[in-house]
Amino acid sequence: MSYTRQEVVVNRDVPAVTVPYGSPVTIEAGCDAVITQQLGGTFTVMVEGNLYRIEGVDADALGFEPIEEVAHTHDGPATAESVEAAAWTMLSTCYDPEIPVDIVNLGLVYTCRILPAGAPERFRIEVEMTLTAPGCGMGTMIADEARNKLLNIEGVDEVTVDLVWDPPWSREMISEPARLQLGLL
């Protein structure tokens, strides 16, 4: 994890997404970039005054080892309890690219239900989450990231992540440690 800014030169064309709009772009080789956030297996970089998110699998374009998704296994058979614990752990590795706090501590995850998937030790997960602002273009990307990480939990066959707007998110939903980290206390 990194919260410090680091200057790099992009060493190959790399796919990225504009922040906060969520539009796909390509950052060209040779561009100067400043890494503003490296959390949850992704990078937020500033290039020519604009923010972009780069996936960890493309970290080599920034001079780092690629970051692969990690599967979450259990110390025994998958149970609803072990899957739920793993789900909260995985959700806490998802970050808004502009805020150095995970979506759980930001108070964006409203529910995480673990349901049987029809076979022993097989489960599906249903998540309801929100965003800090309804117009955030990164919403679908953050929800997709959460879904993909949850699908990496052993015993999980299906995941749905729904973006909801009721109740509306507010700063009071941020955990106390995260408020302290953000200087809101």
N, CA, C and O of each residue as an XYZ file, in Angstrom:
740
protein
N       0.831     -1.184      0.000
C       0.000      0.000      0.000
C       0.868      1.237      0.000
O       1.944      1.269      0.598
N       0.381      2.248     -0.679
C       1.144      3.478     -0.728
C       0.214      4.669     -0.766
O      -0.748      4.696     -1.533
N       0.508      5.663      0.072
C      -0.236      6.907      0.048
C       0.649      8.047     -0.424
O       0.175      9.172     -0.582
N       1.934      7.773     -0.654
C       2.858      8.830     -1.057
C       2.896      8.936     -2.568
O       2.742      7.948     -3.286
N       3.103     10.137     -3.025
C       3.175     10.381     -4.463
C       4.535      9.910     -4.974
O       5.567     10.112     -4.334
N       4.503      9.284     -6.135
C       5.737      8.795     -6.737
C       5.698      9.102     -8.229
O       4.725      8.783     -8.913
N       6.758      9.719     -8.725
C       6.842     10.047    -10.145
C       7.420      8.866    -10.905
O       8.400      8.255    -10.479
N       6.794      8.551    -12.049
C       7.259      7.466    -12.915
C       7.084      7.906    -14.367
O       6.373      8.868    -14.658
N       7.739      7.191    -15.262
C       7.528      7.365    -16.696
C       6.841      6.092    -17.178
O       7.332      4.989    -16.938
N       5.727      6.241    -17.846
C       4.987      5.093    -18.371
C       5.838      4.452    -19.461
O       6.199      5.115    -20.433
N       6.164      3.157    -19.308
C       7.114      2.532    -20.217
C       6.482      1.746    -21.362
O       7.197      1.184    -22.192
N       5.150      1.699    -21.417
C       4.440      1.100    -22.560
C       3.026      1.662    -22.572
O       2.536      2.143    -21.551
N       2.370      1.600    -23.731
C       0.969      1.997    -23.782
C       0.204      1.128    -22.779
O       0.415     -0.083    -22.710
N      -0.681      1.752    -22.008
C      -1.378      1.011    -20.962
C      -2.846      1.427    -20.922
O      -3.161      2.616    -20.969
N      -3.753      0.433    -20.834
C      -5.167      0.782    -20.692
C      -5.421      1.392    -19.319
O      -4.826      0.981    -18.323
N      -6.310      2.376    -19.283
C      -6.650      3.051    -18.036
C      -8.106      3.495    -18.124
O      -8.764      3.340    -19.152
N      -8.580      4.043    -17.027
C      -9.934      4.571    -16.961
C      -9.848      5.960    -16.353
O      -9.150      6.164    -15.360
N     -10.552      6.913    -16.943
C     -10.541      8.272    -16.395
C     -11.275      8.298    -15.061
O     -12.271      7.600    -14.872
N     -10.773      9.109    -14.142
C     -11.388      9.294    -12.828
C     -11.848     10.746    -12.763
O     -11.023     11.625    -13.012
N     -13.065     11.053    -12.456
C     -14.119     10.183    -11.921
C     -15.124      9.708    -12.957
O     -16.175      9.189    -12.582
N     -14.843      9.864    -14.246
C     -15.861      9.605    -15.268
C     -16.008      8.145    -15.657
O     -17.084      7.727    -16.084
N     -14.935      7.356    -15.514
C     -15.014      5.935    -15.826
C     -14.878      5.603    -17.299
O     -15.241      4.502    -17.713
N     -14.364      6.528    -18.103
C     -14.207      6.281    -19.540
C     -12.878      5.586    -19.816
O     -11.850      5.988    -19.271
N     -12.882      4.544    -20.656
C     -11.621      3.868    -20.977
C     -10.750      4.731    -21.896
O     -11.243      5.386    -22.814
N      -9.459      4.712    -21.624
C      -8.475      5.438    -22.429
C      -7.194      4.609    -22.480
O      -7.074      3.587    -21.806
N      -6.251      5.062    -23.283
C      -4.915      4.476    -23.294
C      -3.928      5.579    -22.945
O      -3.919      6.637    -23.573
N      -3.102      5.328    -21.944
C      -2.011      6.245    -21.611
C      -0.808      5.783    -22.422
O      -0.426      4.613    -22.373
N      -0.223      6.696    -23.158
C       0.844      6.334    -24.080
C       2.197      6.214    -23.389
O       2.481      6.896    -22.404
N       3.015      5.330    -23.934
C       4.380      5.156    -23.450
C       5.110      6.488    -23.507
O       4.916      7.271    -24.437
N       5.953      6.742    -22.506
C       6.751      7.958    -22.460
C       6.128      9.086    -21.661
O       6.790     10.088    -21.391
N       4.854      8.942    -21.275
C       4.196      9.988    -20.481
C       4.760     10.008    -19.065
O       5.039      8.963    -18.478
N       4.922     11.219    -18.527
C       5.263     11.360    -17.114
C       3.984     11.170    -16.317
O       2.942     11.718    -16.677
N       4.052     10.403    -15.241
C       2.887     10.145    -14.401
C       3.294     10.257    -12.939
O       4.443     10.007    -12.574
N       2.337     10.633    -12.120
C       2.536     10.656    -10.672
C       1.541      9.677    -10.075
O       0.331      9.822    -10.249
N       2.057      8.682     -9.371
C       1.176      7.733     -8.686
C       0.668      8.428     -7.431
O       1.448      8.785     -6.548
N      -0.645      8.615     -7.360
C      -1.236      9.293     -6.203
C      -1.799      8.307     -5.197
O      -1.998      8.649     -4.032
N      -2.059      7.074     -5.646
C      -2.623      6.061     -4.746
C      -2.323      4.686     -5.319
O      -2.493      4.453     -6.516
N      -1.877      3.783     -4.467
C      -1.617      2.400     -4.853
C      -2.233      1.528     -3.777
O      -1.577      1.175     -2.798
N      -3.509      1.181     -3.967
C      -4.250      0.436     -2.952
C      -5.135     -0.610     -3.606
O      -5.641     -0.407     -4.710
N      -5.319     -1.736     -2.916
C      -6.259     -2.749     -3.381
C      -5.913     -3.379     -4.707
O      -6.787     -3.937     -5.371
N      -4.659     -3.304     -5.111
C      -4.257     -3.917     -6.370
C      -4.472     -3.032     -7.580
O      -4.407     -3.515     -8.711
N      -4.728     -1.739     -7.372
C      -4.873     -0.799     -8.484
C      -4.033      0.435     -8.215
O      -3.587      0.666     -7.091
N      -3.824      1.221     -9.252
C      -3.047      2.453     -9.139
C      -3.908      3.616     -9.618
O      -4.626      3.498    -10.611
N      -3.836      4.726     -8.918
C      -4.401      5.977     -9.409
C      -3.209      6.839     -9.777
O      -2.319      7.072     -8.959
N      -3.200      7.314    -11.025
C      -2.085      8.130    -11.497
C      -2.604      9.452    -12.048
O      -3.727      9.544    -12.544
N      -1.756     10.471    -11.948
C      -2.062     11.758    -12.551
C      -1.139     11.934    -13.747
O       0.082     11.833    -13.627
N      -1.737     12.198    -14.897
C      -0.998     12.456    -16.127
C      -1.560     13.747    -16.711
O      -2.754     13.849    -16.992
N      -0.678     14.733    -16.889
C      -1.060     16.024    -17.453
C      -2.282     16.618    -16.749
O      -3.177     17.166    -17.392
N      -2.306     16.499    -15.413
C      -3.364     17.107    -14.617
C      -4.652     16.312    -14.522
O      -5.597     16.756    -13.869
N      -4.716     15.144    -15.157
C      -5.915     14.303    -15.116
C      -5.629     13.015    -14.354
O      -4.524     12.477    -14.410
N      -6.656     12.523    -13.631
C      -6.514     11.277    -12.883
C      -6.988     10.085    -13.701
O      -7.967     10.165    -14.442
N      -6.262      8.965    -13.547
C      -6.600      7.723    -14.229
C      -6.392      6.557    -13.260
O      -5.566      6.616    -12.350
N      -7.163      5.508    -13.485
C      -6.979      4.286    -12.707
C      -6.382      3.235    -13.636
O      -6.846      3.030    -14.757
N      -5.340      2.577    -13.135
C      -4.671      1.510    -13.875
C      -4.769      0.244    -13.030
O      -4.484      0.260    -11.833
N      -5.173     -0.847    -13.667
C      -5.304     -2.124    -12.962
C      -3.926     -2.697    -12.621
O      -2.946     -2.461    -13.328
N      -3.875     -3.441    -11.540
C      -2.629     -4.027    -11.067
C      -1.966     -4.973    -12.044
O      -0.743     -5.119    -12.032
N      -2.763     -5.627    -12.903
C      -2.164     -6.530    -13.893
C      -1.303     -5.761    -14.885
O      -0.473     -6.355    -15.573
N      -1.492     -4.440    -14.967
C      -0.703     -3.598    -15.866
C       0.362     -2.791    -15.123
O       0.882     -1.815    -15.662
N       0.688     -3.188    -13.897
C       1.664     -2.454    -13.087
C       3.033     -2.370    -13.751
O       3.795     -1.443    -13.477
N       3.354     -3.324    -14.620
C       4.653     -3.292    -15.292
C       4.832     -2.026    -16.121
O       5.961     -1.577    -16.317
N       3.731     -1.437    -16.616
C       3.817     -0.199    -17.388
C       4.294      0.966    -16.529
O       4.747      1.988    -17.047
N       4.188      0.801    -15.204
C       4.627      1.832    -14.264
C       5.950      1.463    -13.588
O       6.444      2.199    -12.734
N       6.521      0.312    -13.980
C       7.794     -0.113    -13.417
C       7.678     -1.034    -12.214
O       8.647     -1.214    -11.476
N       6.495     -1.625    -12.005
C       6.275     -2.530    -10.876
C       5.925     -3.921    -11.388
O       5.599     -4.101    -12.562
N       5.997     -4.897    -10.494
C       5.559     -6.242    -10.834
C       4.038     -6.247    -10.992
O       3.336     -5.619    -10.199
N       3.524     -6.945    -12.003
C       2.070     -7.045    -12.148
C       1.438     -7.669    -10.899
O       2.018     -8.552    -10.267
N       0.252     -7.195    -10.563
C      -0.473     -7.688     -9.391
C      -1.621     -8.552     -9.885
O      -2.534     -8.066    -10.552
N      -1.570     -9.821     -9.558
C      -2.618    -10.751     -9.973
C      -3.672    -10.862     -8.873
O      -3.374    -10.681     -7.693
N      -4.905    -11.162     -9.278
C      -5.976    -11.396     -8.308
C      -5.620    -12.637     -7.477
O      -5.060    -13.605     -7.991
N      -5.950    -12.587     -6.211
C      -5.644    -13.682     -5.304
C      -6.933    -14.394     -4.932
O      -7.927    -13.760     -4.575
N      -6.907    -15.720     -5.018
C      -8.058    -16.514     -4.584
C      -8.039    -16.623     -3.068
O      -6.976    -16.707     -2.455
N      -9.218    -16.621     -2.473
C      -9.327    -16.757     -1.023
C      -9.800    -18.165     -0.709
O     -10.877    -18.577     -1.139
N      -8.986    -18.905      0.046
C      -9.356    -20.264      0.433
C      -9.658    -20.302      1.929
O      -9.296    -19.391      2.674
N     -10.321    -21.364      2.348
C     -10.711    -21.535      3.747
C      -9.833    -22.610      4.393
O      -9.199    -23.404      3.698
N      -9.802    -22.626      5.721
C      -9.032    -23.637      6.457
C      -9.817    -24.919      6.641
O      -9.541    -25.668      7.578
N     -10.743    -25.190      5.820
C     -11.614    -26.361      5.895
C     -12.705    -26.181      4.873
O     -12.568    -25.384      3.945
N     -13.793    -26.915      5.033
C     -14.883    -26.749      4.069
C     -15.484    -25.348      4.147
O     -15.513    -24.731      5.212
N     -15.956    -24.863      3.019
C     -16.597    -23.554      2.979
C     -17.920    -23.625      3.740
O     -18.735    -24.521      3.521
N     -18.110    -22.659      4.637
C     -19.369    -22.524      5.365
C     -19.886    -21.108      5.127
O     -19.149    -20.234      4.669
N     -21.143    -20.896      5.440
C     -21.696    -19.548      5.289
C     -20.875    -18.552      6.106
O     -20.626    -17.433      5.658
N     -20.460    -18.957      7.294
C     -19.686    -18.064      8.163
C     -18.303    -17.771      7.588
O     -17.853    -16.626      7.615
N     -17.625    -18.799      7.066
C     -16.285    -18.560      6.513
C     -16.367    -17.746      5.218
O     -15.490    -16.926      4.947
N     -17.407    -17.967      4.426
C     -17.580    -17.189      3.197
C     -17.902    -15.736      3.541
O     -17.406    -14.821      2.884
N     -18.731    -15.515      4.568
C     -19.049    -14.137      4.946
C     -17.807    -13.401      5.440
O     -17.576    -12.249      5.073
N     -17.011    -14.064      6.270
C     -15.778    -13.432      6.758
C     -14.854    -13.099      5.585
O     -14.273    -12.015      5.533
N     -14.726    -14.036      4.650
C     -13.881    -13.806      3.473
C     -14.442    -12.675      2.614
O     -13.685    -11.877      2.062
N     -15.766    -12.606      2.500
C     -16.396    -11.567      1.690
C     -16.071    -10.183      2.237
O     -15.712     -9.286      1.473
N     -16.191     -9.999      3.547
C     -15.875     -8.696      4.130
C     -14.390     -8.370      3.965
O     -14.024     -7.216      3.743
N     -13.540     -9.391      4.073
C     -12.101     -9.176      3.863
C     -11.834     -8.723      2.430
O     -11.079     -7.778      2.203
N     -12.458     -9.400      1.467
C     -12.241     -9.052      0.062
C     -12.827     -7.671     -0.261
O     -12.215     -6.902     -1.002
N     -13.993     -7.356      0.282
C     -14.589     -6.038      0.044
C     -13.707     -4.927      0.599
O     -13.679     -3.817      0.067
N     -12.988     -5.236      1.673
C     -12.119     -4.211      2.264
C     -10.832     -4.002      1.466
O      -9.966     -3.230      1.878
N     -10.704     -4.687      0.324
C      -9.573     -4.446     -0.578
C     -10.010     -3.660     -1.816
O      -9.231     -3.499     -2.756
N     -11.251     -3.172     -1.818
C     -11.772     -2.355     -2.918
C     -11.740     -0.889     -2.498
O     -12.197     -0.534     -1.411
N     -11.203     -0.054     -3.358
C     -11.021      1.361     -3.034
C     -11.614      2.257     -4.106
O     -11.580      1.943     -5.296
N     -12.156      3.376     -3.657
C     -12.492      4.460     -4.558
C     -11.149      5.018     -5.017
O     -10.279      5.252     -4.179
N     -10.945      5.243     -6.322
C      -9.622      5.693     -6.776
C      -9.225      7.086     -6.316
O      -8.069      7.477     -6.483
N     -10.155      7.847     -5.741
C      -9.833      9.191     -5.275
C      -9.668      9.291     -3.769
O      -9.189     10.304     -3.260
N     -10.066      8.234     -3.047
C     -10.068      8.289     -1.586
C      -9.279      7.100     -1.047
O      -9.599      5.961     -1.388
N      -8.257      7.322     -0.217
C      -7.420      6.212      0.260
C      -8.050      5.431      1.426
O      -7.378      5.118      2.409
N      -9.348      5.122      1.299
C     -10.060      4.331      2.306
C     -10.898      3.299      1.553
O     -11.503      3.615      0.528
N     -10.931      2.064      2.062
C     -11.676      1.016      1.378
C     -13.185      1.258      1.481
O     -13.650      2.027      2.322
N     -13.942      0.578      0.602
C     -15.384      0.813      0.520
C     -16.128      0.381      1.774
O     -17.199      0.915      2.062
N     -15.589     -0.572      2.526
C     -16.233     -0.987      3.778
C     -16.116      0.134      4.805
O     -17.116      0.533      5.402
N     -14.906      0.645      5.015
C     -14.705      1.709      6.004
C     -15.285      3.044      5.567
O     -15.532      3.912      6.404
N     -15.507      3.223      4.256
C     -16.202      4.417      3.797
C     -17.707      4.332      4.079
O     -18.423      5.328      3.967
N     -18.180      3.132      4.448
C     -19.602      2.949      4.722
C     -20.418      2.772      3.458
O     -21.625      3.013      3.468
N     -19.786      2.355      2.367
C     -20.486      2.194      1.099
C     -21.189      0.846      0.962
O     -22.104      0.711      0.150
N     -20.776     -0.151      1.743
C     -21.396     -1.476      1.660
C     -22.510     -1.552      2.697
O     -22.259     -1.509      3.902
N     -23.741     -1.666      2.211
C     -24.900     -1.704      3.107
C     -25.228     -3.124      3.561
O     -25.508     -3.347      4.739
N     -25.196     -4.085      2.639
C     -25.482     -5.477      3.020
C     -24.565     -6.420      2.269
O     -24.103     -6.124      1.167
N     -24.312     -7.556      2.886
C     -23.555     -8.644      2.266
C     -24.200     -9.936      2.753
O     -23.930    -10.396      3.862
N     -25.056    -10.519      1.911
C     -25.788    -11.731      2.285
C     -25.149    -12.955      1.635
O     -24.811    -12.948      0.451
N     -24.995    -13.989      2.429
C     -24.453    -15.252      1.946
C     -25.615    -16.240      1.889
O     -26.282    -16.484      2.894
N     -25.852    -16.805      0.707
C     -26.986    -17.706      0.502
C     -26.502    -19.019     -0.093
O     -25.504    -19.036     -0.813
N     -27.196    -20.128      0.196
C     -26.805    -21.403     -0.409
C     -26.967    -21.346     -1.932
O     -27.850    -20.662     -2.450
N     -26.106    -22.071     -2.630
C     -26.150    -22.079     -4.093
C     -26.616    -23.417     -4.649
O     -26.382    -23.708     -5.821
N     -27.265    -24.230     -3.838
C     -27.857    -25.463     -4.353
C     -27.065    -26.721     -4.099
O     -27.626    -27.814     -4.185
N     -25.798    -26.620     -3.793
C     -24.972    -27.802     -3.511
C     -24.255    -27.568     -2.187
O     -24.029    -26.423     -1.795
N     -23.896    -28.648     -1.500
C     -23.160    -28.469     -0.243
C     -21.871    -27.681     -0.467
O     -21.174    -27.873     -1.464
N     -21.573    -26.801      0.470
C     -20.360    -25.991      0.447
C     -20.277    -25.050     -0.758
O     -19.185    -24.614     -1.120
N     -21.415    -24.732     -1.382
C     -21.457    -23.800     -2.510
C     -22.390    -22.654     -2.122
O     -23.453    -22.871     -1.540
N     -21.971    -21.419     -2.458
C     -22.710    -20.252     -2.005
C     -22.812    -19.197     -3.096
O     -22.060    -19.194     -4.070
N     -23.769    -18.306     -2.895
C     -23.863    -17.098     -3.706
C     -23.884    -15.921     -2.746
O     -24.333    -16.033     -1.606
N     -23.395    -14.806     -3.225
C     -23.293    -13.603     -2.395
C     -24.107    -12.497     -3.058
O     -24.022    -12.275     -4.266
N     -24.898    -11.810     -2.234
C     -25.647    -10.647     -2.703
C     -25.199     -9.439     -1.895
O     -25.291     -9.434     -0.667
N     -24.716     -8.421     -2.587
C     -24.216     -7.208     -1.943
C     -25.049     -6.021     -2.418
O     -25.369     -5.893     -3.600
N     -25.388     -5.162     -1.468
C     -25.961     -3.862     -1.797
C     -24.969     -2.823     -1.320
O     -24.538     -2.828     -0.167
N     -24.617     -1.934     -2.229
C     -23.662     -0.886     -1.886
C     -24.091      0.414     -2.557
O     -24.951      0.422     -3.439
N     -23.489      1.486     -2.132
C     -23.771      2.795     -2.702
C     -22.464      3.456     -3.070
O     -21.402      2.838     -2.998
N     -22.540      4.705     -3.462
C     -21.365      5.500     -3.801
C     -21.409      6.791     -3.015
O     -22.447      7.155     -2.463
N     -20.291      7.481     -2.964
C     -20.270      8.756     -2.245
C     -21.106      9.808     -2.952
O     -21.548     10.771     -2.325
N     -21.331      9.636     -4.264
C     -22.172     10.565     -5.031
C     -22.879      9.780     -6.130
O     -22.236      8.987     -6.818
N     -24.188      9.979     -6.315
C     -24.925      9.214     -7.325
C     -24.383      9.359     -8.743
O     -24.517      8.427     -9.536
N     -23.785     10.478     -9.085
C     -23.287     10.693    -10.437
C     -21.889     10.178    -10.685
O     -21.333     10.410    -11.758
N     -21.305      9.484     -9.725
C     -19.927      9.009     -9.859
C     -19.803      8.036    -11.023
O     -20.455      6.992    -11.034
N     -18.980      8.369    -11.988
C     -18.770      7.511    -13.143
C     -17.997      6.249    -12.825
O     -17.953      5.332    -13.645
N     -17.385      6.180    -11.649
C     -16.597      5.007    -11.265
C     -17.459      3.919    -10.617
O     -16.957      2.837    -10.315
N     -18.748      4.194    -10.401
C     -19.621      3.279     -9.674
C     -19.646      1.878    -10.231
O     -19.474      0.908     -9.492
N     -19.860      1.760    -11.534
C     -19.916      0.438    -12.153
C     -18.581     -0.268    -12.010
O     -18.532     -1.472    -11.759
N     -17.490      0.483    -12.172
C     -16.167     -0.131    -12.051
C     -15.911     -0.633    -10.631
O     -15.380     -1.729    -10.450
N     -16.282      0.151     -9.630
C     -16.083     -0.269     -8.234
C     -16.951     -1.484     -7.925
O     -16.494     -2.420     -7.269
N     -18.198     -1.480     -8.391
C     -19.093     -2.626     -8.176
C     -18.555     -3.868     -8.886
O     -18.601     -4.964     -8.327
N     -18.048     -3.713    -10.103
C     -17.477     -4.853    -10.837
C     -16.242     -5.391    -10.135
O     -16.039     -6.603    -10.069
N     -15.414     -4.490     -9.611
C     -14.225     -4.929     -8.875
C     -14.633     -5.741     -7.645
O     -14.051     -6.791     -7.371
N     -15.633     -5.255     -6.904
C     -16.119     -5.988     -5.729
C     -16.629     -7.360     -6.150
O     -16.304     -8.366     -5.518
N     -17.422     -7.406     -7.209
C     -17.978     -8.677     -7.688
C     -16.854     -9.645     -8.064
O     -16.882    -10.807     -7.659
N     -15.876     -9.185     -8.825
C     -14.780    -10.062     -9.257
C     -13.966    -10.581     -8.087
O     -13.560    -11.743     -8.074
N     -13.725     -9.722     -7.103
C     -12.959    -10.179     -5.934
C     -13.752    -11.200     -5.135
O     -13.179    -12.163     -4.627
N     -15.063    -11.007     -5.014
C     -15.893    -11.959     -4.274
C     -15.978    -13.302     -5.000
O     -16.087    -14.346     -4.356
N     -15.928    -13.284     -6.319
C     -15.941    -14.540     -7.079
C     -14.657    -15.342     -6.876
O     -14.614    -16.526     -7.211
N     -13.616    -14.721     -6.337
C     -12.359    -15.424     -6.053
C     -12.365    -16.133     -4.705
O     -11.345    -16.683     -4.289
N     -13.498    -16.124     -4.026
C     -13.602    -16.831     -2.743
C     -13.987    -18.282     -3.024
O     -14.951    -18.555     -3.740
N     -13.222    -19.200     -2.453
C     -13.508    -20.628     -2.607
C     -14.933    -20.923     -2.134
O     -15.338    -20.499     -1.051
N     -15.683    -21.652     -2.954
C     -17.046    -22.036     -2.604
C     -18.109    -21.069     -3.112
O     -19.301    -21.321     -2.938
N     -17.698    -19.968     -3.737
C     -18.664    -18.987     -4.238
C     -18.865    -19.199     -5.733
O     -17.913    -19.166     -6.513
N     -20.127    -19.419     -6.121
C     -20.461    -19.657     -7.524
C     -21.055    -18.442     -8.222
O     -20.939    -18.300     -9.440
N     -21.689    -17.568     -7.451
C     -22.396    -16.439     -8.066
C     -22.346    -15.243     -7.125
O     -22.432    -15.390     -5.906
N     -22.206    -14.055     -7.710
C     -22.189    -12.815     -6.925
C     -22.999    -11.761     -7.672
O     -22.835    -11.573     -8.878
N     -23.866    -11.085     -6.944
C     -24.526     -9.898     -7.493
C     -24.173     -8.722     -6.594
O     -24.216     -8.820     -5.368
N     -23.828     -7.620     -7.225
C     -23.537     -6.384     -6.507
C     -24.467     -5.327     -7.083
O     -24.332     -4.930     -8.241
N     -25.403     -4.880     -6.271
C     -26.360     -3.871     -6.708
C     -26.000     -2.522     -6.106
O     -25.723     -2.411     -4.912
N     -26.008     -1.489     -6.962
C     -25.831     -0.122     -6.484
C     -27.199      0.405     -6.072
O     -28.148      0.377     -6.855
N     -27.292      0.888     -4.832
C     -28.551      1.419     -4.304
C     -28.312      2.834     -3.801
O     -27.176      3.229     -3.538
N     -29.385      3.584     -3.672
C     -29.260      4.989     -3.290
C     -30.061      5.307     -2.031
O     -30.139      6.467     -1.626
N     -30.655      4.290     -1.408
C     -31.444      4.510     -0.207
C     -30.947      3.548      0.861
O     -31.022      2.337      0.653
N     -30.451      4.020      1.976
C     -30.387      5.426      2.331
C     -29.228      6.117      1.608
O     -28.242      5.476      1.244
N     -29.360      7.433      1.404
C     -28.261      8.166      0.771
C     -27.009      8.110      1.657
O     -27.104      8.174      2.883
N     -25.849      7.993      1.030
C     -24.594      7.965      1.771
C     -24.317      9.349      2.353
O     -24.629     10.373      1.745
N     -23.721      9.350      3.546
C     -23.271     10.607      4.151
C     -21.961     10.347      4.889
O     -21.613      9.197      5.159
N     -21.251     11.395      5.207
C     -19.953     11.278      5.898
C     -20.065     10.552      7.230
O     -19.092      9.958      7.694
N     -21.227     10.593      7.844
C     -21.417      9.920      9.141
C     -21.288      8.403      9.014
O     -21.111      7.718     10.021
N     -21.374      7.870      7.799
C     -21.266      6.425      7.574
C     -19.818      5.952      7.555
O     -19.563      4.749      7.611
N     -18.882      6.867      7.480
C     -17.461      6.511      7.475
C     -17.078      6.028      8.870
O     -17.463      6.632      9.871
N     -16.318      4.934      8.929
C     -15.879      4.408     10.222
C     -15.000      5.432     10.931
O     -14.393      6.297     10.299
N     -14.944      5.317     12.250
C     -14.137      6.266     13.026
C     -12.662      6.225     12.636
O     -12.058      7.283     12.463
N     -12.049      5.026     12.489
C     -10.636      5.010     12.066
C     -10.427      5.682     10.702
O      -9.421      6.360     10.492
N     -11.375      5.493      9.777
C     -11.242      6.120      8.465
C     -11.418      7.631      8.558
O     -10.729      8.381      7.866
N     -12.339      8.080      9.411
C     -12.506      9.542      9.599
C     -11.221     10.142     10.144
O     -10.805     11.223      9.727
N     -10.599      9.444     11.069
C      -9.328      9.914     11.635
C      -8.272      9.977     10.533
O      -7.551     10.968     10.412
N      -8.185      8.916      9.730
C      -7.215      8.862      8.631
C      -7.438     10.002      7.635
O      -6.474     10.558      7.109
N      -8.681     10.350      7.376
C      -9.005     11.391      6.408
C      -8.985     12.787      7.007
O      -9.197     13.774      6.303
N      -8.725     12.869      8.325
C      -8.686     14.168      8.977
C     -10.060     14.777      9.212
O     -10.205     15.998      9.269
N     -11.073     13.917      9.347
C     -12.437     14.398      9.553
C     -12.850     14.412     11.017
O     -13.992     14.751     11.325
N     -11.954     14.053     11.923
C     -12.249     14.084     13.375
C     -11.538     15.227     14.041
O     -11.665     15.412     15.251
